[in-house]
């Protein structure tokens, strides 16, 4: 018999956090977050959970109490305020290959959201579309990069057999060596001259300017992304918390800004693929050995994830996007990083997909978000 248990104490939370690590034992391409990272994300101190709600559930064997699956139902008040579409979310979905158990988990999450008056469920998002999200449907032969999901190939079938259908696909591109920009050299030369004459300057974030840069970056980040599906504006506390998390693994020079009249008009942020280090800490624990492995291997990372790039709508078509990519590539080379994974890129984002093709990127992974009426 299967039982669904709501996570309500430390023992349950520990099982919820550690379940994927047991589920993917022996899977070489699955890399888990540190336990403390997931714990902090689900903590009441997470700025997101100061205004929204999450309910976590585990599927267990009623005899042995062995965990068999997990899911979270997410009541996202920011989404409802922006979209007013009666949609809730689910995330942190992991399950053995069993339709009955998967159905029980999905139905439990949808019922929790339905009891709150919602009529549709979207996911997975862990916790929001600003975090890790989507079901991997292409690229199982590659390990997941930092803050990106990985899952068994049967997940999409479990969701679809429960009645969920596609909302949108998200791409992870792959770039090796410097972007192929030689054929755009004349265009970029003119763009650099024109932008320089306008007063646009390119610089990196520094330790001294970090906090002020992040506060100003939030404004242009929200402005650049408001037209994209599923985007939710981040408040000051949420954006600063996200930046502080990245700060621990990102050299300042990998945060590049374009400024005009003391306002940020473009940005590109890359982070070394810290999962290459986490792969050496399979139990997800910092102590007693994890911290030493971090110190030993953090400077041996040879890949990066380009997490965000944006250009003020008034400057789109100016060539600033190519200039920013050239700048981040040079900065990555200085870190001895010669390949990167720009992600996520929505399939509907024609501008960014066009840029990826221009610089020689190929789609390596594809993630899918699903929806269901409840």
C-alpha positions as a printed Julia matrix, in Angstrom:
374×3 Matrix{Float64}:
  0.0    0.0     0.0
  1.04   3.56   -0.75
  0.55   6.45    1.63
  0.97  10.18    0.97
  2.49  12.1     3.87
  2.72  15.86    4.2
  6.18  17.11    5.21
  5.68  18.66    8.63
  8.79  17.94   10.7
 12.57  17.74   10.43
 12.56  14.0     9.78
 10.14  14.38    6.89
 12.14  17.32    5.49
 15.36  15.3     5.62
 13.68  12.48    3.68
 12.25  14.98    1.17
 15.68  16.53    0.55
 17.61  13.26    0.35
 15.12  11.22   -1.71
 16.48  12.2    -5.18
 20.0   11.26   -4.13
 18.8    7.71   -3.41
 16.61   7.59   -6.51
 19.51   8.52   -8.82
 22.18   6.44   -7.1
 24.35   5.04   -9.86
 23.21   7.6   -12.46
 26.49   9.22  -13.61
 24.9   12.35  -15.08
 22.8   13.31  -12.05
 24.41  15.85   -9.73
 22.56  16.91   -6.61
 22.66  20.2    -4.75
 24.15  20.33   -1.3
 21.61  19.42    1.37
 22.0   22.84    2.95
 21.22  24.56   -0.37
 17.86  22.79   -0.71
 17.13  23.26    2.99
 17.7   27.02    2.7
 15.5   27.22   -0.38
 12.63  25.59    1.52
 13.25  27.6     4.69
 10.81  30.22    5.93
 13.74  32.64    5.63
 13.61  32.35    1.85
 12.23  35.77    0.73
  9.82  34.03   -1.66
  8.21  32.12    1.19
  7.61  35.33    3.11
  4.76  36.12    0.7
  3.88  32.76   -0.87
  3.19  29.21    0.34
  4.51  25.74   -0.34
  3.21  22.34    0.8
  5.54  19.34    0.45
  4.39  15.73    0.18
  6.1   12.34    0.18
  4.85   9.03   -1.17
  5.84   6.12    1.06
  5.4    2.39    1.29
  2.95   2.07    4.17
  4.67  -1.08    5.49
  8.36  -0.23    5.23
  7.96   3.58    5.32
 10.41   3.7     2.42
 10.12   6.98    0.42
  9.0    6.37   -3.18
  8.36   9.87   -4.46
  7.99  13.54   -3.6
  6.26  16.7    -4.82
  5.63  20.27   -3.68
  2.51  22.35   -4.32
  3.27  26.07   -4.65
  0.86  28.95   -4.12
  2.71  31.8    -5.82
  1.1   35.1    -4.82
  3.37  37.15   -7.08
  2.27  35.12  -10.1
 -1.38  35.58   -9.19
 -0.95  39.32   -8.69
  0.77  39.71  -12.08
 -1.31  37.29  -14.14
 -4.62  36.82  -12.31
 -5.07  33.45  -14.04
 -5.94  31.18  -11.09
 -2.78  29.14  -11.65
 -0.75  27.35   -9.0
  2.48  25.43   -9.41
  4.12  22.16   -8.54
  7.81  21.41   -8.16
 10.45  19.16   -6.61
  8.81  16.26   -8.44
 10.72  12.99   -8.23
  9.28   9.5    -8.36
 10.13   5.89   -9.03
  8.8    4.51  -12.32
  5.29   3.8   -11.1
  2.18   5.46  -12.53
  0.02   4.88   -9.45
  2.51   6.59   -7.15
  3.08   9.43   -9.61
 -0.69   9.94   -9.98
 -1.13  10.03   -6.21
  1.55  12.7    -5.86
  0.28  14.86   -8.73
 -3.32  14.56   -7.59
 -2.4   15.45   -4.01
 -0.61  18.61   -5.14
 -3.46  19.61   -7.45
 -6.05  19.07   -4.7
 -4.09  21.28   -2.31
 -4.04  24.04   -4.93
 -7.7   23.47   -5.8
 -8.63  23.92   -2.13
 -7.06  27.36   -2.36
 -9.43  28.29   -5.18
 -7.03  27.73   -8.09
 -8.06  26.16  -11.37
 -4.8   25.25  -13.12
 -1.47  23.74  -12.14
  1.84  24.45  -13.94
  5.26  22.96  -13.4
  7.65  21.82  -12.37
  9.16  24.98  -10.89
 11.52  24.76   -7.94
 10.15  27.15   -6.55
  9.49  29.65   -9.34
 10.34  30.23  -12.98
 13.3   32.27  -11.7
 14.74  29.03  -10.27
 15.46  25.58  -11.61
 12.42  24.41  -13.57
 11.17  22.06  -16.25
 11.36  18.35  -17.04
 14.41  17.28  -19.03
 13.2   15.72  -22.29
 16.42  15.89  -24.36
 20.06  15.68  -23.33
 20.04  12.84  -20.83
 23.61  11.96  -21.83
 24.94  15.17  -20.29
 25.24  16.08  -16.59
 23.13  18.91  -15.23
 24.91  22.22  -14.76
 24.65  24.43  -11.7
 21.04  25.12  -10.61
 19.66  23.05  -13.5
 17.5   19.92  -13.15
 18.11  16.36  -14.19
 15.54  13.57  -14.24
 14.86  10.1   -15.52
 13.52   9.84  -19.07
 10.21   8.36  -17.87
  9.16  11.55  -16.03
  7.52  13.16  -19.05
  5.45  10.02  -19.64
  4.27   9.94  -16.02
  3.1   13.55  -16.26
  1.42  13.15  -19.64
 -0.38   9.97  -18.57
 -1.85  11.97  -15.69
 -3.29  14.47  -18.17
 -0.64  17.19  -18.13
  0.24  18.84  -21.43
  3.02  21.05  -22.73
  3.12  24.75  -21.89
  6.53  25.69  -23.28
 10.0   24.28  -23.91
 13.21  25.79  -22.58
 16.6   25.29  -24.23
 20.12  24.91  -22.91
 22.64  25.75  -25.64
 26.24  24.61  -25.82
 29.17  26.74  -26.91
 32.76  25.58  -27.31
 35.66  28.02  -27.6
 35.06  31.65  -28.42
 31.82  32.55  -30.2
 32.01  32.68  -33.97
 31.94  36.46  -34.25
 34.5   37.01  -37.02
 31.8   37.36  -39.69
 30.2   40.07  -37.56
 33.45  42.0   -37.02
 32.42  44.97  -39.16
 28.98  45.12  -37.54
 30.48  44.91  -34.07
 33.08  47.56  -34.85
 30.36  49.95  -35.94
 28.22  49.01  -32.95
 31.06  49.61  -30.49
 31.78  53.0   -32.05
 28.12  54.02  -32.07
 27.49  52.87  -28.5
 30.7   54.5   -27.28
 29.66  57.78  -28.86
 26.34  57.49  -27.05
 28.22  57.12  -23.77
 27.7   53.37  -23.21
 30.53  51.73  -21.28
 31.14  48.09  -20.43
 32.51  47.06  -17.04
 32.51  44.2   -14.55
 30.88  44.09  -11.15
 33.4   44.67   -8.35
 33.43  43.89   -4.64
 33.1   47.6    -3.9
 30.11  48.13   -6.19
 28.42  44.75   -5.67
 25.41  45.8    -3.59
 24.66  48.97   -5.54
 25.12  47.12   -8.84
 22.69  44.39   -7.77
 20.04  46.89   -6.69
 20.23  48.65  -10.08
 20.52  45.37  -11.99
 17.19  44.21  -10.55
 15.39  47.11  -12.26
 16.71  46.36  -15.74
 16.36  42.59  -15.2
 12.67  42.99  -14.45
 12.26  45.43  -17.36
 13.98  43.18  -19.9
 12.07  40.05  -18.97
  8.54  41.29  -18.31
  7.41  40.36  -21.83
  8.49  36.72  -21.54
  6.17  33.87  -20.65
  6.08  33.02  -16.97
  8.39  35.8   -15.86
  7.8   37.09  -12.35
  9.36  40.35  -11.16
 11.7   39.96   -8.21
 11.58  42.32   -5.24
 14.72  43.78   -3.66
 15.08  41.06   -1.05
 14.54  38.19   -3.51
 17.01  39.56   -6.05
 19.68  40.3    -3.44
 19.29  36.8    -1.96
 19.74  35.28   -5.42
 22.82  37.43   -6.03
 24.34  36.53   -2.67
 23.95  32.83   -3.48
 25.76  33.29   -6.8
 28.44  35.45   -5.2
 29.82  32.46   -3.34
 30.73  30.68   -6.61
 31.02  33.52   -9.15
 34.13  35.64   -9.69
 33.1   39.28   -9.92
 34.53  39.62  -13.43
 31.84  37.19  -14.7
 29.18  39.77  -13.98
 29.35  42.25  -16.86
 27.26  45.41  -17.14
 26.63  47.98  -19.84
 25.95  51.47  -18.46
 24.56  54.66  -19.94
 24.09  57.84  -17.91
 24.7   55.87  -14.69
 21.92  53.41  -15.55
 22.41  49.75  -16.44
 21.18  49.15  -19.99
 22.57  45.66  -20.53
 24.01  42.76  -18.58
 25.36  39.25  -18.83
 26.08  36.96  -15.88
 27.92  33.63  -16.01
 28.79  31.25  -13.19
 31.37  28.47  -13.21
 29.71  25.07  -13.32
 30.02  24.34   -9.62
 28.31  21.01  -10.21
 31.7   19.73  -11.32
 32.71  20.13   -7.68
 29.42  18.89   -6.22
 29.75  15.67   -8.21
 32.62  14.84   -5.85
 30.3   15.25   -2.84
 27.65  12.59   -3.6
 26.22  12.6    -0.07
 25.46  16.33   -0.31
 27.1   17.09    3.04
 29.64  19.84    3.65
 31.1   18.12    6.7
 33.41  16.51    7.37
 34.91  16.11    3.89
 32.74  18.15    1.5
 34.26  21.51    2.38
 37.77  20.22    1.64
 36.7   18.91   -1.75
 35.24  22.33   -2.56
 38.54  24.0    -1.68
 40.49  21.45   -3.72
 38.42  21.4    -6.91
 36.71  24.79   -7.23
 39.6   26.19   -9.3
 39.58  23.23  -11.69
 36.16  23.92  -13.24
 36.34  24.06  -17.05
 32.75  24.98  -17.98
 30.24  27.68  -17.08
 26.57  28.46  -17.31
 25.52  31.78  -18.79
 22.55  32.41  -16.52
 21.12  35.73  -17.65
 21.61  38.22  -20.45
 19.5   41.25  -21.22
 19.51  44.46  -23.22
 17.28  47.45  -22.58
 14.41  47.33  -25.12
 15.46  50.78  -26.38
 18.88  49.38  -27.38
 17.83  46.11  -28.95
 19.2   45.75  -32.45
 22.2   47.92  -31.53
 24.66  45.02  -31.41
 25.04  45.33  -27.64
 24.08  41.68  -27.15
 27.01  40.52  -29.31
 29.37  42.87  -27.49
 28.25  41.51  -24.13
 28.79  37.93  -25.29
 32.26  38.8   -26.53
 33.02  40.36  -23.14
 31.81  37.36  -21.12
 33.74  34.96  -23.37
 36.96  36.91  -22.77
 36.25  36.91  -19.02
 35.65  33.13  -19.06
 38.9   32.58  -20.96
 40.7   34.5   -18.22
 39.28  31.87  -15.81
 40.52  29.03  -18.09
 36.92  28.19  -18.97
 36.51  27.39  -22.66
 32.95  26.13  -22.94
 29.63  27.34  -21.62
 25.95  26.49  -21.47
 23.6   29.47  -21.93
 20.34  28.51  -20.21
 17.46  28.85  -20.0
 16.38  30.19  -23.42
 12.65  29.98  -24.08
 11.62  28.53  -27.42
  9.51  31.66  -27.97
 12.41  34.06  -27.41
 13.27  34.7   -31.07
 15.89  37.34  -30.28
 17.92  35.13  -27.96
 17.6   32.0   -30.11
 18.79  34.04  -33.08
 21.78  35.26  -31.06
 22.69  31.7   -30.07
 22.68  30.61  -33.72
 24.79  33.63  -34.7
 27.53  32.79  -32.23
 27.63  29.1   -33.09
 25.53  27.64  -30.28
 23.71  24.32  -30.58
 20.78  23.1   -28.48
 22.14  20.46  -26.11
 19.25  20.07  -23.67
 15.54  20.69  -23.78
 13.26  21.13  -20.77
  9.47  21.17  -20.74
  6.93  22.87  -18.49
  3.49  21.28  -18.18
 -0.01  22.4   -17.26
 -3.21  20.78  -16.11
 -6.71  21.99  -15.28
 -7.66  21.12  -11.72
